[in-house]
Amino acid sequence: MSGPRVTRNSREYRRLRVYTWLYSISAAIVFCVLFFTLVYNGLRVSDASMAPFIKQGDVLLLSRLSQVFYTPSRGDVFAFRDSDGEIYLGRVLALPGERVASSGGQIYVGGVLLDESAYAPGQCADMEEFTLDAGVYFLLPDLRPLSAFDPAPFQVSYNHLVGRAAFRVAPFSGMSIFLKNP
């Protein structure tokens, strides 16, 4: 059976296979572009301020949906934009309306010692107690400054939060999901 009908059908099936592959590849590209523009942002960590939990050179995916569907909670790692437009990583230590102070190298929130033994290897410089305004979070890197510092840049408005760290995608050996930070 190698008549003209078989040849015509064979050519038509080949053409349809090519269209199917082109459609599938195009749909995958559109999905990836939308996914990584609307849902996740990539961020390469440029410093060691979150070590040892997040190392310099790690590539993180930040959840943009956390701006809409998620309220930051204590211990979450967020990227935030400072007044100069630079993006930094920090861990949420205090929530809006809470009092924050540092004494003897330890952070106190609402007068209660914050247990940071799981992620902050060092101590923090002393700070006078202050109260966070509504819609403002207090974020600090895990490697804290030992000398006196101004806590104002670490008081971050909700509008300046870029996204919550959701995945570590590089290096391959360190891939992980940040479901619940320590």
Secondary structure, 3 states (H helix, E strand, C coil): CCCHHHHHHHHHHHHHHHHHHHHHHHHHHHHHHHHHHHHEEEEECCCCCCCCCCCCCCEEEEECCHHHHCCCCCCCEEEEECCCCCEEEEEEEECCCCEEEEECCEEEECCEECCCCCCCCCCCCCEEEEECCCCEEEEECCCCCCCCCCCHHHEEEHHHEEEEEEEEEECHHHCEECCCCC
